């Protein structure tokens, strides 16, 4: 086939590699192998095809680098290699292809910079290099390609500024350089591109103002400048772009008002200005944009009322004006927007009632009215919006009863009516919402029972009915919510037993039934909830034992069972070490504040010895009495002598060696001294205002932290020190550093604490490498952990403990970045006799105003 000129095998299912023998077809003009499943490298032998004008190998699985021999194809006009797995640099030899008009290398894994030699391709009309890993600046030489109509360099890692030489490409129609790392201003020279229809500069780091010269691009249809750092006003000159259909300036730092001139853009279909700093009213002139389908002005500082002229935008499908400072009523004219699918008005200061005309929006899928000052009832007419999937009218002043008509919206996925003034009962008609995933009605005045009909909501993932006046029993049908991950029925008046059917909700992550009137046993079926993290049954009337089956819940982190009538042993689970169990007089276990757990066999043995003990007591009592009198007399003499010697030596007596768990205090004291070589500085890991911290490894306790206090700290109030520290050893919470014990010795006074691996938050934040590991999710979890600790100390400890020195230095992080508050109560110990206006000590930290 030596005379073959055209070989077209595209759009098949060819596999394997490209044969090198194709390089022998020296008369070939056209080679189309695109849209197959070819793999392997591009043969260098293709460089022999000197007569080739069109080469299309796109949409395959070709790998390796682009052969430099393709630069020998001097007759080539079209080179398509896009949508493969090609890697390595773009060969500068491609600059030899003087007749090339179309070069498309996009959607590969090409790296390195854009070759300067491409500027020699003066016949080139389209250059597509998007979706690669290209880096470095855009070469100024590209400005030589005077015939270029399409330049698409988006989705790379290009840096530097947008070159002013791009303004010389006067034939350019499409310029896409979005999604790179370009910085600096937008060149005013881009206003020279009179033929430009599409300008896409989004997702960069461009700064400065929007050039008014962009208003000269009178052929422009698409202008995307969003997700940059642009500032200043929105130029009114943009109103000159009569053919503009899409204008997106969102996610910048634009300020000032929305230009009235934008109302002249009568062809506009989408206007996105969200996440800026725009202020002032919404111009009534926007009502002139009759073709508008998307209007998104959210997350600004817009004020004034929602204009009735928005009701003239009858093509509108999306209206987002949430998170502003809009006030006044919701216009009834919005009911004219028959094509509207998304209406987002949340986080404003809107007042008045919900217009009845919203029930006419039969295409509506999303309706968000939450976080406003709306009043009146929830309209039954919303039940006519049968395409609604998400309805949120939370945190307003809405009152009245929940309309049962909403139960007709069978496609509803999310319903949030929380934090209002709703009364009455949960309508049984809501059992028809079989697609519902989220039902939030907490913080209202809802009463009555949970309707049995809700048992059909088997797709529910989140159910929160807390903080209402619901009563009766928790229905057994709740066990049918097998996809539920959050169940909160707290702060109601539920009575009777906890249904064992809850054990069927195996996806449950949070279970909160606290502050009710529940009685009976805790169901052992809860052991089936293998992914349970938070369990709260506090403030009920539960009795019996805590099921030992709960020991198998290895993912459990927070347990709240305080103020019930529970008894018996505490399960051997790490979550119960820091659990809140106060107010249960019958509990026992190896935790501070509870009686030791004794096995039944031990108790039987004790009872069998009662008679023998009674006989021994009767026999020996007279003898023992005499001995006690003699010992008391000698003891008085001994103590007087000891006090005299203590006074002479200027040394205080110590309260034992070391109080910690049930270990031998004196031996442990010596172990700590030996392990630290009597607190040598080489073992010190940190110093504070009250002492130094040492990391100690002990066979009996593992790795612990020992905080040696300065002598002046304890000597100020030795008795107060002992009482306070004993109290602190009884505190157990997962977000508070455990204080295992203390030593009050004449020579050394120190605290024995849990060792927390990563150290203080302060040190991590000051370390450039470590601080980068603290993503926003970790930071939020740290804040939550500190909040849980403070809530526990202020609300659940008796008497309350006030930290008085919350700072990043006193927040420690474990290996999982879980926050642990340390040094709590220490500042208070400094002046135990002072008034509420206690002098502060330690670092500059946060103190709750109500606790000062």
C-alpha positions, 0 to 999 in steps of 0.5 A, spaced: 500 500 500 505 504 498 501 509 494 496 510 499 494 517 501 488 517 506 488 512 511 481 513 516 480 508 521 477 512 526 471 511 531 472 503 532 474 499 537 481 498 535 486 496 540 494 494 541 499 499 539 500 503 532 504 499 528 511 502 526 510 500 519 505 505 518 512 510 517 513 506 510 506 509 507 510 515 505 505 518 500 500 518 506 496 525 506 491 523 511 492 519 517 486 518 522 486 513 528 482 517 533 476 514 537 479 507 538 483 504 544 490 504 541 495 504 547 503 504 547 507 510 544 506 514 538 512 511 533 517 515 531 517 512 525 511 517 523 516 522 522 517 519 515 511 521 513 513 527 509 507 528 505 502 528 511 497 534 512 492 531 517 494 527 523 489 525 528 490 520 534 486 523 539 481 519 544 485 513 545 490 511 550 496 513 547 502 514 552 509 516 553 512 522 550 510 526 543 516 524 538 520 530 536 520 527 529 513 529 528 517 536 527 519 533 521 512 533 518 513 540 514 506 539 510 502 538 516 496 542 517 492 539 523 495 535 529 490 532 534 493 528 539 488 530 545 485 526 550 490 521 551 495 519 556 501 523 553 506 525 558 513 529 558 514 536 555 511 539 549 517 538 543 519 545 541 520 542 534 513 542 533 515 550 531 518 547 525 510 546 522 510 552 518 503 550 515 500 548 521 493 551 522 490 547 528 494 544 534 490 540 539 494 537 545 489 538 551 487 533 556 493 529 557 499 529 562 504 534 559 508 538 563 514 543 563 513 550 560 509 552 553 515 552 548 517 559 545 518 556 538 510 555 538 510 563 536 513 561 530 507 558 528 504 564 524 498 560 520 496 557 526 488 558 528 487 554 534 491 552 539 488 547 545 493 545 551 488 545 556 487 540 562 495 538 562 500 540 567 504 545 564 507 550 568 511 557 567 509 563 564 505 564 558 510 566 552 510 573 549 512 570 543 504 567 542 503 574 540 506 573 534 500 568 532 496 573 528 491 568 525 489 565 532 482 565 533 482 560 539 487 560 544 485 555 550 490 554 556 485 553 561 486 547 567 494 547 567 499 550 572 501 556 568 503 562 573 506 569 572 501 575 569 497 575 563 501 578 557 499 585 554 502 582 547 495 577 547 492 584 545 495 583 539 491 577 537 486 581 533 483 575 530 482 572 537 474 569 538 476 565 544 480 566 550 480 561 555 486 561 560 482 559 566 484 555 572 491 556 572 495 560 577 496 567 573 496 573 578 497 581 577 492 585 573 487 584 567 491 588 561 487 593 558 490 591 552 485 585 552 480 591 549 483 591 543 480 584 541 474 586 537 472 579 535 472 576 541 466 572 543 468 568 549 473 571 555 474 566 560 479 568 566 476 565 572 479 561 577 486 564 578 489 569 582 488 576 578 487 582 582 486 590 581 480 592 578 476 590 572 478 594 566 473 599 563 476 597 556 472 590 556 466 594 555 469 595 548 468 588 546 462 589 543 462 581 540 462 578 547 457 573 549 461 570 555 465 573 560 467 569 566 472 573 571 469 569 577 474 566 583 479 571 583 481 577 587 479 582 583 476 589 587 473 595 586 467 597 582 463 593 577 464 598 571 458 600 568 461 600 561 459 592 561 452 595 559 455 596 552 456 588 551 449 588 547 450 580 545 452 578 552 449 572 555 453 570 561 456 574 566 460 571 572 464 576 576 462 572 583 467 570 588 471 576 588 472 582 592 468 587 588 465 593 592 460 598 590 453 598 587 450 593 582 451 598 576 444 600 573 447 599 566 447 592 567 439 592 565 441 594 558 444 587 557 437 584 554 440 578 551 443 576 558 441 569 561 445 568 567 448 573 572 452 571 577 455 576 582 455 572 589 460 572 594 463 579 593 462 586 597 457 589 593 452 594 597 446 598 596 439 596 593 438 591 587 437 596 581 430 595 578 433 596 571 434 588 572 427 587 571 429 589 563 433 582 562 427 578 560 431 572 557 435 572 564 434 564 567 439 565 573 440 571 577 445 569 583 447 575 588 448 572 594 453 573 599 454 580 599 451 586 603 445 588 599 440 592 602 433 595 601 427 590 599 426 585 594 423 589 588 417 587 585 420 588 578 423 581 579 417 578 578 417 580 570 423 575 569 418 570 567 424 566 564 428 565 571 429 558 573 434 560 579 434 566 584 439 566 589 439 573 593 440 569 600 446 572 605 445 579 604 441 585 608 435 585 605 428 587 608 421 588 608 416 583 605 417 577 600 413 580 594 407 577 591 409 578 584 415 572 585 409 568 584 409 570 576 416 566 576 412 560 573 419 557 571 422 558 577 426 551 580 430 554 585 428 560 590 433 562 596 432 568 600 435 565 607 439 569 611 436 576 610 432 580 614 425 579 611 419 580 614 411 579 614 408 573 612 410 568 606 406 570 600 400 565 598 402 566 591 409 562 592 404 556 592 403 557 584 410 556 583 409 549 581 416 548 578 419 549 584 424 544 587 428 548 592 425 553 597 429 556 602 426 562 607 430 560 613 434 565 618 429 571 616 424 575 621 418 572 617 411 571 621 405 568 620 403 561 618 406 556 614 402 556 608 398 550 606 398 552 599 406 550 599 403 543 598 401 544 591 409 545 589 409 538 588 416 538 585 419 540 591 425 537 594 428 541 599 423 546 603 427 550 609 423 555 613 427 554 619 430 560 624 424 565 623 418 567 627 413 563 623 407 560 628 401 556 627 400 549 626 404 544 621 400 544 615 398 537 613 398 539 605 405 538 605 405 531 606 402 531 598 409 533 596 411 526 595 418 527 592 420 532 598 427 530 600 429 535 606 424 538 610 427 543 616 422 547 620 426 548 626 427 554 631 420 557 630 414 558 634 410 552 631 404 548 635 400 543 634 402 536 632 406 532 627 401 531 621 400 524 620 400 525 613 407 526 613 408 519 613 406 519 605 413 523 604 417 516 603 423 519 599 424 524 605 431 524 608 432 529 613 426 531 618 428 537 622 422 540 627 426 541 633 426 547 638 418 549 637 412 547 641 410 541 638 406 536 642 402 530 642 405 523 640 410 521 634 405 519 629 406 511 627 405 513 620 412 516 620 414 509 620 414 509 613 419 514 612 424 508 611 429 513 607 430 518 613 438 519 615 437 525 620 431 526 624 431 531 630 425 533 634 428 535 640 426 541 644 419 540 643 413 538 648 412 531 645 410 526 649 407 518 650 412 513 648 417 512 643 414 508 637 417 502 636 416 503 628 422 508 629 427 501 628 425 501 621 429 507 620 435 503 618 439 509 614 438 514 620 445 516 622 442 522 627 436 521 632 435 527 637 429 526 641 432 530 647 428 535 651 421 532 650 416 529 655 417 522 652 416 516 657 416 509 658 421 504 656 427 505 650 424 501 644 429 495 643 428 496 636 433 502 636 438 496 635 436 495 628 438 502 626 445 500 624 447 506 621 446 511 627 452 515 629 448 520 634 443 518 639 440 523 644 434 521 648 436 526 654 432 530 658 425 526 658 422 521 662 424 515 660 424 509 665 426 501 665 433 498 662 438 500 657 436 495 651 442 491 650 440 491 643 444 498 642 450 493 641 448 493 634 450 500 633 457 499 631 458 506 628 455 509 634 459 515 636 455 519 641 450 516 646 446 521 650 441 518 655 442 523 661 437 526 665 431 520 665 429 515 670 433 509 667 434 504 671 438 497 672 445 495 669 449 499 663 449 493 658 456 490 658 454 488 651 456 496 650 463 494 651 463 492 643 462 499 641 469 501 639 467 507 635 464 510 641 467 517 643 462 520 648 457 517 653 452 521 657 448 517 662 448 522 668 442 523 672 439 516 672 438 511 677 443 506 674 447 501 678 452 495 677 458 495 674 461 500 668 462 497 662 470 496 660 470 501 654 474 507 653 468 511 652 466 510 659 473 512 662 471 519 660 463 518 660 459 523 664 455 518 669 454 523 675 447 522 679 447 515 678 448 512 686 448 505 684 454 505 679 461 502 681 467 501 677 474 502 677 473 510 675 474 515 680 468 517 684 465 510 684 465 505 688 470 499 686 466 493 683 466 487 687 464 480 684 458 476 687 463 471 689 467 476 693 460 478 697 458 471 699 465 470 702 464 476 706 457 474 709 460 467 711 465 471 715 460 475 719 459 470 725 466 469 726 468 476 725 463 478 731 466 473 735 473 475 734 471 482 736 467 480 742 473 477 745 479 482 743 475 488 744 477 489 751 484 488 749 484 492 743 481 498 747 487 498 752 492 498 747 489 503 743 489 508 749 497 506 750 498 508 743 494 514 743 498 517 749 505 515 745 502 518 739 501 524 742 508 525 745 511 523 738 507 528 734 509 534 739 516 532 738 515 531 730 512 538 730 517 541 734 522 539 730 518 541 723 518 548 726 526 548 727 527 545 720 523 550 717 520 544 713 512 542 712 510 535 713 508 532 707 501 528 706 504 522 704 509 520 698 504 520 692 497 519 691 495 516 684 491 510 683 492 504 687 500 504 686 505 504 691 506 512 692 513 512 695 516 507 689 513 511 684 515 517 687 522 514 686 521 511 679 519 518 677 526 521 680 530 516 677 527 516 670 528 524 670 535 524 674 532 528 679 528 533 674 534 534 670 533 539 664 535 534 659 528 531 660 524 537 660 519 538 654 516 545 656 516 550 661 510 555 664 508 560 669 507 555 674 512 549 673 516 545 668 513 539 664 517 532 663 516 526 659 517 520 663 516 513 661 515 508 667 513 501 666 507 501 671 504 507 667 507 507 660 508 514 658 506 520 662 507 527 663 510 530 670 509 537 671 514 539 677 511 546 680 515 551 683 516 551 690 513 558 691 506 556 688 504 550 693 507 554 699 502 560 698 497 555 700 499 548 701 492 546 704 488 549 698 493 546 693 491 539 696 484 540 696 484 543 689 488 537 686 484 532 690 478 535 686 481 535 680 483 528 680 476 526 680 474 529 673 474 525 667 472 527 660 475 526 653 477 533 652 480 534 658 487 532 660 487 526 665 490 528 672 492 521 675 495 524 681 500 528 685 506 529 689 506 534 695 513 532 698 518 537 702 523 537 696 519 536 690 511 538 688 509 535 682 502 533 678 502 526 674 498 527 668 496 524 661 501 525 656 498 528 650 503 526 643 502 532 639 503 537 644 500 544 645 496 548 639 500 554 640 507 550 638 503 547 632 501 553 629 507 556 630 511 551 626 510 552 618 510 544 617 505 542 622 500 548 621 499 546 614 496 539 617 491 543 620 486 543 615 479 547 616 476 540 619 481 539 624 480 546 626 473 546 627 474 539 631 479 542 636 474 548 637 468 543 638 473 539 643 475 545 647 467 547 647 465 540 650 471 541 655 469 548 658 461 546 658 463 540 662 467 544 667 462 549 668 455 545 667 457 538 670 462 539 675 460 540 682 462 545 684 463 548 677 471 549 675 473 555 672 479 555 667 481 562 667 486 561 662 484 558 655 489 559 650 493 555 645 498 554 650 493 550 654 490 546 648 494 540 647 493 535 641 493 528 641 495 523 635 488 524 632 488 532 633 483 531 638 483 537 643 485 536 650 484 542 655 490 542 660 492 546 666 485 547 668 484 550 675 491 552 676 490 560 675 484 559 680 489 555 685 494 561 685 489 565 690 484 561 693 481 566 698 480 572 693 473 574 691 470 574 684 475 579 681 481 574 682 487 576 679 489 573 673 495 568 672 498 565 666 498 566 659 493 571 656 487 567 654 480 567 654 475 567 660 468 567 659 465 574 661 460 570 666 465 567 670 470 573 671 
